[in-house]
Amino acid sequence: MSASTPVDEPAHGSPPGGSGDDPLARERSHLAASRSALRAMREDVEALDIGDVTANWVNAAVLEHQIGERIKALADLSDTPLFFGRLDYLHSPGADRAEGADGERFYIGRRHVHDADGDPMVIDWRAPVSQPFYRASKKDPMDVALRRRFGYTGGDLTAYEDEHLSDPTEAATTSKLLQQEIERPRVGPMRDIVATIQPEQDEIVRSGLSGSVCVQGGPGTGKTAVGLHRVAYLLYAHRERLARTGTLVVGPNRSFLHYIEQVLPALGELAVAQATVDDLVAHVEVRGTDDAPAALVKGDARMARVLRRALYSHITPPTEPVVVVRGSRRWRVPAYELQDLVSQLLDRDIRYGAAREALPQRIAHAVLVQMERAGEAPDDRVQDAVARNSAVKAAVKAVWPAVDPAKLVLRLLGDPAFLAEHAEGLLDEEERKAILWTKPARSVKSAKWSSADAVLIDEAADLIQRTPSLGHVVLDEAQDLSPMQYRAVGRRCTTGSATVLGDLAQGTTPWSTRSWEEALGHLGKRDAVIEELTAGFRVPTDVIAYASRLLPHIAPGLTPVASIRENPGFFEVRRARGTDDVVSACRELLRREGSVGLIAADARLPELAELLGAAGITFVAPGEETTRDTRLTLVPASLAKGLEYDYVVLDEPRAVVDAEPDERTGLRRLYVTLTRAVSGLVVTHAAPLPEQLA
């Protein structure tokens, strides 16, 4: 059965089983045929013989790697539906309707599958012909007669549901299968949302590569999934370009990256790198930490100007001429001419290192001009030789010395006079005291660098030598970044675009951004389009309504998330009589289907781990894989952001708030922990709840 055939099948529900005119049986048959075709596609790649097409071992290794990646991309994941929908068009897409073209049928899935003749059996969800699956409606059917959604149990097709979009007599209804898929329990890493993408999400996913997008989305609005699907779409639409320039997903921590890492492979995309900001700026080993005042100053954008001043202070105006001896001739470049060359390079505002590399060539060119005036005919080889002359090299070293970025930051943080000189008018005395080391380090290796220090070194490194730029960068949980961290990420996409994802209400660092306009300015993407997602697909109605009580205190002006789920979810606030009540709540939720997270203030984790162990309840840490037998994750509140569980037990909300340096940050942390549940939440507390939840 082809994925592109005339519309001749009645679209009515039917019980499982049977054959002949049974639509469900025919759909199952097409699924089996599609899986067989995908297997054949994979076998064809595995059977490729590259012996006669590779000129050398380098080409062979590259081709073998490409074939290996292609084989991985063609894997058939048994528990992942190969297609999840079908479109029956009134006319052939792109055909002239005046010709009376018959409609066609397309099965929409995670990847393209074709039969032995090359005819499509499944169309990639990113293809233009698939777009109406997400955007067509009764008001705008987009030439679609029928949209069919499929329901699966495991990898088995068990149900379908039809919408006759072009039939004016049929009323618009809510898709039960779509609702079930949104609310389906999950165990383990984040899964894709390709079958449930909504029109407003699809618009963001399919926006062009040339422009940057910022997505403000409350808990459960699907912003992370939208960002990942946008990467998958861009790789489909601009594969050759992004293959050259590269793509990167930046997340807040390793646990989060582990949680999302299976989404793109499920969509057939394997070439997307993932990293944290700390990974990007890992020029030195981070062994120290900063207190909040120091981190706040080090993360401030003013530090970029301090670093620039400190770096360019190494340039010394030349006071002596350069004399180049070649054979019996001596060529003299006077000091004033050297000063002009230095001034010209400074005026061009190019990188410190690039200018330093250009200076000897500029001096050599001045010498060549004198040679030509004297009747000689020097060529480029002579200029290169002059640029390497010892006198020229000595002059460059004295005027424009090489600077190591880590040593520059080491001196700034350890030398009060040097810092004061270059922070004049930028940092006040208290701010300088906050970032100065009490005991200066002797060397780069012995220094106890903090994460914020590493970002400063990265800034200095970019001032010296340009950081390579990627084609597209996705920055998730972006609200928590400091201005200097935004600059670090922005350096990685100066010639590319970015997708910025976050929620201002979930900013839990002292330096969290106050507005997306401000953040995008630091990122270097002032022209980015800001989109807001307010429809909640993940968090149950009762849970998000309770958590939204905090919004006026933590992010006034933000639109509360409105849950579109029909199932209100399971929600209780329980006054605990003792620690056993927390264990009892975990045991109760583990009797339900799905994953369970026990979230608590970081300091309470050792006690809770001991209680769970004594009760015989096994658990894992965030980032570790859950199993059917171990479905409980013990989560410190500081790592809860971005994670989700079917059921959550939140221990002692007051302790979560009190663990932060100020109440606003504490309430934001509490907002995060309250919104991690997909199906149900139990809040247990012995201490009084924060008054903002009353």
N, C-alpha and C positions, 0 to 999 in steps of 0.2 A: 504494500500500500504506500503510495507516494505521499510526501508531505505537501505536495502541490497538485491537488486533483479537483475536479469539478465538485461543487456542492450538491450532492445527491442523497445525503443521508438524513433521515428524520432525527431531529434533535430533541429527544425526550428521554427522561430518566428511565433506568431499567435496573432490575436487581442483578447482582453478580451471577456469573455462571452462564451456561448456555452458549450457543453459537448462532450461525445463520444471521437473522435480523437483530440479534442482540447487540446494541451499540457498545456496551461495556466490553463484551467479548472481542469486538473488532478493535477497540482501543487497546486492549491488552495484547492483541495480536500485533498491532503496530509497535507497541513498546518492545515486544520480544524481537521483532524484525529490526527495530532501530538499534537495540543492544547488539544484535548479531552484526549489523553493519558497522557499528563502532568497533567491535572486536576485529572485524576484517580490516578496517582502516589502520588499527594498531599493528596487526600482523604484517600488513604491507610495509609499514615503516621498519618493523623489526627485521624484515627480510631484505632490506636494502643492502647491496654490496657496493662499498665505496672504494674497493681496491683499484678500479680502473679510472677513477675520476679525481684522485688526489695526487698532486705533483710531489709532495714531500710529507714528512711526518707531522709538520706543523699544521698543514691543511687537513690532514687526516684526523688529528686530535680535535681541531675545531669542529669539523664535520661530525665526528663521533659524539661530541658534547651536544651539538644541536639536535642530532637524532635522538640522543638520550632524553633531552628535554621534551622533544616532540612525543616520545613514547609515554612519558609521565603525563603530559597534557591530555593524552588520549585514554587515560585510565577510566574505566567504568566503575564508579563507586556504587557498590551494590545497594547501599541503604540511602542513596541520593537519587531522587527521580531524574530520569534523563530528559523528560519534558514535563511541563506542569500546566500547559494550556494549549488551546487551539483557536485559531481565527479562521472563520469562513467569510471571505469577502464577497460582496455583491458583484464586483467587477475585478478583473485582474489588476493588481496594483501597477499604476503607471500606464495602463492601457487606455486607448481612446474610447470613451464610453459610447461615442456615436457608432462605433463598429459593433456594438452589442457583445463585447467580450464576456465570456463566461467567468464567473467568480472562481477563486482558487482557495484552497485550504492549506493552512500552514500550522505545523506543530511548533510551539515555542518552548525552547529548553535552554539549558545552561551552556551548550556548545553546539556547533554545527555538526551534523551527521549526514553523510550521503551514501547512496547505495552503490553497487558495482558499476552502474552506468553514469555515476556522477550526479544523479538527481537527488535533491535534498529530501531527507526524511525528517530531520529536525532542524529548525532555524535558530540560530544564535539569538538570544534575547536582546542583544545589542544592535542587531541589524535593523535598518529603517523599517522594513516590513513588519517587524515585531512591535513597533512603538504603539500602535493602537491597542495592543493588549493591556497597556497600562493607562492609556489616556482616553480611549473611546468611551462614550457615555450615551445615554438616551438623548441628551441635548445635542451632542455632536458624535454621531456614530462612526465617523471617519470611514464610511463605505463598508463597515463591518456588519454583516447580517447576523452572525452568531459568534459569541465569545464563550468558549467552554473552559472551565477550570477542572482540574483533576485532583482527586484526593488519594493519598497514599497511606498505607500502613507499612512502615519499613520501606522496602523498595517495591512493594506490590501495589499496583493500581487497583483501588477498591471502590472508587466512586467518581462521579462527575456531576457537573452543575452547569446549566446553560443560561445565557442571557441573550435574548433576541433584540439586539440593539436597534435594528431598523424597523421593528414592528411597533407601530404607534399604539396598538391596543394592549400591549403588555406593559404593566406598571414596573417602574424601577424598584428593585428590592436589594436588600443587603445580602452579600454573598456569605452563606453559611460556611462553605469550605475555606474562604478567605479568612473568616473570623477564627475558625478552628486552627488554621495554620499559624495565625498570629499568636494564639493562646496556647499552642502545643507545648507541653513540657519539654525541657531539654536537659541533657546531662553532658558535661564536658565543655569544649571550647565554643565560642560564638559561631553560629551558623549564618549562612547567607540569607537575604530576604528577597532573593530574585523573584520568587513567586508572589510576593505580597507588596511589591513596590507600588506606592500610591502616586497619583498624577503630579502632586506638588514635589514629591521626591524624585520622580522621573525627570522632571524639568531640570533639577539640579544635576542629576546624574549625567544627562546628555548635553549639558552646557559645554561650549567649545574649549579647546585646549589653550587658545591664545589668552583668554581672560581668567583671572583668579576669582574664586568664590569663597565667601565666609558664611558658614552656616551656624546661626544661633539656634540651639535646640534644647529644650528642657529634657528631663529624664524620660526615656522611653519613646522619644520622637524619631529614633532611628538615624540620628546624625552620623554616628560612626559607620553604620552599615551603608548609608548613602555615600559617605566619603570613599569607602572601599569599592563600592560598585562603580563609582565615578572613575576610579583608577582603571578598573576592568574595562569600562566603556572606552576610555581614552586609549588604552592599549589596543583595543579592537579598531577604533576609528583612525588612529595615528600610529600604527604599529612600527612602521619603518623609522619614523622620526624618533619615537621614544626608545626604540632599540639602540639608536645612536647616543641619545642624550641621557637616558636612564630615568627611573622613577624611584621614589623613596616614601615610605610611610614612617612618620615620627610619632612615637607614643610616649606616655609619661613614665613608664617603667617596664621592666622585663615581664612582670606578671601580666600586664595588660597586653603586651605584644604576643605573648604565648596564647592568650585568650582569643585573639583575633586572627592568628596566623593561618588558620585553615580556611578562611573565607575565600581568599583569592585562588588558592589551588582548586577549590571546589568549582570555581568558575573557569578553570583551565588556564589560569595565569600564574606562572612560577617565577617570573623574572623581576619581581618587585622586592627591593631591599627594605628591611625594617630596622629601625634604630631608635634609641632614646637620644635626647639632646646631649646627655653625658657621653654617649658613644661618639657623637659627631665631633666633640671637642676634646677627645681623649689624647691630648698632647703630652700630658704628664699623669703620673699615678695619683689618684685622689685618695688621700688618707686622713684628711681633716674635715672638720665641719665649721660652719660659721654660726654665730648667734644671729638672731633676727635683725638687729640694727646693722651689723656688718653686711649681711646678705642683701639687705635692702639698698645700701649704698653701692655695693659692688654690682648689683643688677640694674642700677639706674643708667639711663642712656648718657648722662653726663660723663660717665667713665670713658666713653668712646673718645670724647674730646680731650680728656686728661691723657689717655694713652697716645693720642696723635701728637699732642704737644711734647710729651716725653720722648717719643720716638724721633721727631724731627729736631729735637734739641741736640741730637748727636751731630748734626751737620754744622761744620765750622767754615765760615767764609774764608776762601783762600787769600793768603797774604804774600805768598812767594810764587814766582813763575815756575813753569815746568820746562826743563831743558832736556830735549831728546837728542841723543847722539846716534847718528847713523853713518857708519863709515868715517869719513873725514869731516862730515858736516854736523853742525849743531843747530837744532831748531828750537826756538824759544817762544813759549806761549806765555804772555805776561799775566800777572795776577788779575788785572782788571778784566781781561778777556775770560779768564777762568770764572770770575765772579758772574759775568754775563751768562756763561754756560749753565752755572748752577741756578741762577735766577730763572732762566728759561725752563729748566726742568721742574723747578718748584711751581712755576706758573701753570704748567701743563697739568698739575695735580694728578700725576700718575703714581702708581704704587712706589713706595720707598725703594724696594728691591729692584723694580724695573728701571727706575731712574738711576740707581747706582750702577746697574749693568750698562745703561746707555751713556753714562758720563765718559768712560774711557774712549768710546767711539766718537763722542763729540770732540774730545781733546785731540784724538788722532785726525779727525777731519780738519781741525784748525791747522795742524801741522801739514797736512796734504795741500791745503790752500797755499801755504807758504812755499811748498815744493814746486807747485805748478807755476807760481809767480817767478820762481827762480829758473824756470825752463825745463823742469823735470816732468815726466809723465807717469806718475804713480798710479797703480790700480788698486782694486779692493784688497788684494793680498798684502800690499804695502800698508794700507790702513789698518788691517787686522794685526799686522806685525807691530805697528806703532802702538796700538791699543794694548798690546801685551808687554810693551817696554817697561822695564823696572821703574823708571822715573814716573811714568804715567800711573802705574799701579800704586806706587808709594803716595802720589798726590791724591788719588781717589781714596785710598785708605785713610789719609789724614782729613780730607774734606768730607767724605760721605762714607763713613765706616759701616761695615756689616754689623747688624744688630740681631741678637737672638731673642725671639719674642718672650720666651720663658724668663730669661735673665732680665729683660726689661721690666716685666711684672714683678719679679723678685725684688728688684731695686725699689720700685714704687712702693711696695708694701713693707719694705724693711728700712727705708731711708726717709725719715721725717722731713728733712730739708728738700730732698728731691721731689717728694710728693707735694709738699707745700708750694714749691716753685711752679709746678705744672698744674696744680689744682686751683691756683689763685683765681678768684672770681667764679669758680665752679662749685667747689665744696667748701663748706665752712669748717671751722676748727673741730667741732664735735664730730662731723662726718669723717674728717681725716683721721681722728683718733679711733673711730669705730672700725676702720679697715686696716690700720697699722698693726703689724704683728708686735706683740709684747716682747718677743724674743726673735730677732731676725734670723732667718735661716742662712746657713753658710753657702749652700749650693742649691741648684735646681733639684738634684736628686734627694737631698736631705730635707727639703721643705715639705711640710705637711699641707699640701695643696687641698683646697676645698673645691666643690663643684663650681662655685661662682668664680674662683680663681682660674679654673680651666677655661671658662667662657672668656675671661679677660685675655688669656693667652691666645685664644682663638681669634679674638678681635685684633690683637697685635700682629698675629701671623698674617691676617688678611691685609692689614695696612702695609705689610712688607711684600707679600706675594698674593696675587688674586686667588681666592678659593674657587675650585672648579664648580661650575653650575650644572644642575640637572634639568631635565625637561619638565618634570612635574614633581611637586612635593605635597604630600598630605600631612597636615599637622593636626593631631587630635589632642583633646583636652587642652586646648591652647590657652584657655583663660588663666592658667596657673603660671605661665611663663613670665619672666622678667623682661624688661625692654632689651637688655643685653642678650638674653636668650633668643628673643625674636630676631634680633640682628644676626645671630649665629645661624639660625634656620634660613633667614632671608638670603644670606650669602650663598646658600646652596641652590637657590632658584632665581638668581638675578636675571638670567636670560630665559628662564622658563616661567611657569605659572604655579599657583598654589591653591590647594583646597584647605581652608582653615575651619576646624570644627571645635565647638565648645559651648559652654553655658556659663554666662556671667554669674549666675546664682550659685554655681559650684566652684567658684574660685576660693581655694583654701590655702593660699600662700599670702604672706604679708604684702607681697608685691603683685598680686593678681591684678589683671587689667581692669580698668574702670569702664572702658568702652571699646568696642571693636574698631572704631575709627582710629583711636589712639594706637591700638595693637597693630593694625594694618600699616600705620605709618612707620612704626619701628621695623616691621617686616619688609618694608620697601614695596608694598602693594596697596598704595592709597586708592587706586582705581578699582579695587576688588568690589564685586557686587555682594551686598549683605542680604542673605535670605534668612527668614525665621520660620522654623517648624514648630507648630503649637499643637498638632494632633498627636496624642499619645497612643502608641500601639502596644507598648510593653507593660507599663505600670497600671495595675487595676484602678478603677475609679475611686474607691474608698481610700486607697493608699495615697494616691497623688493628691486627693483633696485634703487629707490630713497633713501631708508634707508641705502643701502650698500655704498653710498657715504661717510658715516662716518667711515667705517671699517679701512681704512688706518690710521686714526687718533686715533682709540680706541683699535684696535686689529690687528696690522699689521702682516701678515702671515696667518691669518685665511682665509679659503676658503669661498667666498661669497655663500650664499644660491642661488640655481638655481630653480626657481619655475617651477613645471611640470604641472601647471594648464593651461588648454586651454583658460579659461576665464581670460583675462588680468586684470579684476577688474575695479572698479570705483575709480579714483584718481584725486584730484584737490588741488592746492595750491591757496588760495584766500587772497588777501590783504583786510583786514577788515577796514571799514570806522568807525565802532563803535562797541560797545558790542552787538548791535542787530543782527549783522551778525553771531555771534556764535549761538544765539538762532534760527535764520533762517536756519542755516545749520542743526541743530538738528531736527527742524520741517520737513525739506526736507527729511532727511534720515529716519525719523519715518514713512514716507509715503511708504517706502519700506518694504518688508517682512524681519523679523529677528530682532536681538537685536542691540542696539545702545549704544556705550560708549562715553561719553564726558570726555576726559582726559585733565587735566590741572595741572600746578604747584600747590602744596598744598596750598600756600598762596592765590591763586585766587579762591579757592572753595567757600568761603562764598559769594563773589560777584556773582559768577555764579549761585549759589543756589537761591539767591534772584531774579536774572533775570529770571530763569526758572519758579520760583513760580509766578512772576508777569505775565508771558506769559501763565500761566495755564498748563504748562507741568509738569507732575508728574515724579518722578525719585526715584531710590533706591540707596543705597550705596553698594560698593563691598561686596560680601558675602550674601547680601539679595536677595531673590528670585524675579526674574522678572515675570511678568504676561503678558497675551495678551494685557491688557489695559495699563500696565506700562512696557515699554520695554527699557527705558533709564536708564543707570547707570552713576552716577557722580563719576568719579574715580580720586583720587589724584595720581599724577605721581609716588609717592613713593610706591604705592600699585599696580601699573599696571602690574608688572612683573608676567608672568605665566597666566594672564587672557586673554580672547579673546572675541571679539564681531564681529557680522556680519559687522557692520559699525561703524566707529570711527570718531569723530570730535576731532582733536588735537588743543587745544587753545594755542597760543603764545609759539612756540618752544624756543625762546630766554629766556623766563621766566623759562622754565623747566631746561635749562642749568645753568642759573644764580643762581638757588636755591641750587646748590650743592657746596661743599667747594672748588672744583677745576674744571677746564674746562674739563679735561679728564673724570672725573666722571660724569659731567653734560652732556657731549656728549654721554656717555654710557646710561645715563638715557633717553636721547632723542631717542636713537636707540631703546630702549625698547618700548617707547610710540608710535613710528612710526610703530611698527610691531605687533600691537594688532588687526588689522583689518583682517577679513576673506574675505569680499566681496568688501569693499570700504573704502576709507579714504579721509577726507577733512581736510586740514591744514588751519587754519585761523590765521592771524597775522597782528597786527598793527605795532609792532616793527620790525626792520629788522631781517631777518633770519640769523642764524649762517653762517658764511662764508664757513664752511665745507660742507654745503648743496648746494652751488652755482654750 
